[in-house]
C-alpha cells in the first residue's frame, strides 16, 4: 500500500536483460493487452510501455496492430532516455539497473453485478499471466494479494495431497507388517479412508 497507494490492484513483475530493449517493450505491451482482454476489472494499464502524454509530456512508444513496436530506433531511444531521466519513474516503475519493471493494474468493480472473491480473481490473473509465452531471458511474475491467496491455496492443496498420499502408503505398509491377514488389512484401510472422508464430508455438507 505504501508503494502503490492502494491494495486493490494486481501487477506483473517483468525481468529481462534490458527492459527498454525493443523485445522487452513489445512483451510488456503484450502483457498489458492480454490483461485488458481477459480481466474485465482492469481499470488501466501502467507500465513503461504504456506511459501516456500526461506522464511524459510527449508521445510515448507506438505499437502496431500485431503489438510490434513501430517507433523508429531514434524515437525509441529518445523516449527511453526521457523515462530514465524522470526521477518519479526511475526506481519506482523500473529498476535503476534497467533489469526489472512493473506493470501496475488498478482494479475497479464499478457496475459489476457479482464481485469475484479473492481466490477467483487470483486464479484468473495467474492463469492470464502464466499463459503468456516469454523468451528465455525474460521472467514474468504475477503479483497482488489475490494472486498470493490463489497460489497459497493451490500450493497448500498440492502439499496436502502429497502428505495424504505418503501417509496412506506408509499406513498400508504398516498394516501388512502388523496384521498380515487380508481381512484385518482391509478393515484397517477402510477405517483410514472412511474416517477422514466422513469428517470432511460432514464439514463440507
N, C-alpha and C positions, 0 to 999 in steps of 0.2 A: 504493500500500500504506500510506503514511503517513496519507493522508486517510481511506481506507475500512477500514483494518485488515486487509485481505486482498486478493489479486489474483484470487481465484476468484469473480468476480461479474460481473454485467452492470448497466448503468444506462441511464437516459434523462435527458438534459438538456432541461428544458422551459422555454421562454421566452415571455413574454407581457407585456402592459402592467401587469398585476397578477395574480400567481399566486394571490392569495387571493380573486379575484373568483369569483362563482358559476360562470361558464362555465369558468374555468381549473380549479377544483376538480373539476368534472364531467369535464373532459378528462383530468386526472390520474388520476381514478378509472377512467375508461375504458381508459387505457393500462395501468394495473395489472391490470385484469380481463382484458385481451387477452393480456398476458404470462402470467398464470396459466393461461389457457385453452390457449395454443399452445406454451408452453415447459415441458415436464414437469419440468425440472431446477430450476425456480424454487423456492427454499426458502421465501421470504416476500417480501412487497412492503413497502417502507419509503418513504413519502413524506408530505408534509403532509396529503394527503387520506386516508391510511390509518393515521394515528397512533392507537394504542390507549390504553387506560386506563393502561397501565404507563408510557407516556411523558408523558401529560398529567396524570395523577392525576384524570381525569374522562372523561366520554364524549366521543368525537370526532364528526366530521361523520357524518351519516346519509344514506345514499343508497337510493333506491327500487329496484324490480326493473329498471327501464329505465335505471338509472345516473344518474337525476336527483337532485339534492340536495334532500332533503325537510326538512332542518333549516330552521327559520324564520330570517329575516334577523337577528333579535336573537340567536338561538343561534349562527348563523354568525359574527357579529361578535364574540361573546364567546369562541368557540373560537379564532378567528383572533388575537385580542388575547393570549390565553393562549400561543399558539405563538410569536408575535412577541416576547413578553416573556421567553421562555426563552432564556438565553444559550447553552445547549448545542445549540440548534437554529438560532438566527439566525447567518447567516454560514457555516453548515455544510449544513443541509438546504435552505435557501433563502437568497438574497442579501439583504442589508440594504436594497437598493433595491426589493425585492419583485417584481423582473422576471425572476428565474431561480430554478428549483427543481430538485432532484434527485429521481429515482425510483431507489432503490438496490435491487438484487435479488441477494442472496447465492445461490450455486448449490450444490446438493447432488447427488451422484451415487450416494448410498447405495441399494443394491438395484437399480441399473441394470445390466442384463446387458452391454450394449455402450456404453461411454462414447464420445460423439461427439468427433471431433477438433476442433481449434480452428477450422478453416475451416467445417466443417459447422455447428457451434454458432453461429458468427458469421453465417453465411448465414441461419439460422433466426431469429436475433434481429433481424437487419437487415430481413428480409422482414416479420416481425411488426410491428415499429415503423413501417416505411415504409407499411404498408397502412392505418394509422390516419389518417383524414382530420382535418385541422386547419383552424381558421379562419385568415383572412388575417393576423391579428396574432399568431399563435402559431407557434413554431418547435419542432419535436420532433427531437432528435438522439440516436440510439443510440450508446452508448459501451461500452468494455470491451476488453480485449486481444483477445478472439476476434472482436469486431466489426472492430477495426482490421486484424486479419490477413485477414479476408474482404475488406474494402474494398481493402486493398493488393493482394491477389491479383487481384481483379476489375479494378481500375484499371490495374494493370500489364499484364494481358492485353489490355485495351482499347487502351492506348497501343502495345503491341507490334503488334497487328493493324493499327493505323493506319500505323505505321512501315513494316511489311512491305508494305502496300498501296502506300504512297507510293514505296517502293524499287522495287517491281515496275513501276509506271507509268514511273518515270524510266529504269529498265533497258530497257523496251520502246521508249521514245523514242530512247534512245542506240543501241539495236540497229538501228532503222530508219535513223537518220542514218549510222551507221558502215558497216553491211553492205549495206543496200539490197536484197539478194537475199532472197526469202522463205524459201529453204532454210536459209540461214545464220541468218536471224532465228528460225525455228522451232527450229533446233538449239540456239541460244544460250538461248532461252526454256525449252526442255526442261531444259537444264543448270541454269538458275536455279531452277526449281521442283522438279526431281527431287533435286538435291543436298541441300537442307535437309530435304526430305521423307524421304529415305533416312537422313540423320543422326538427325533427331528420331525417326523411326520405329524405328530400331535402338535408340536410347536408351530409348524407351518400352517396347519389347519386352524 
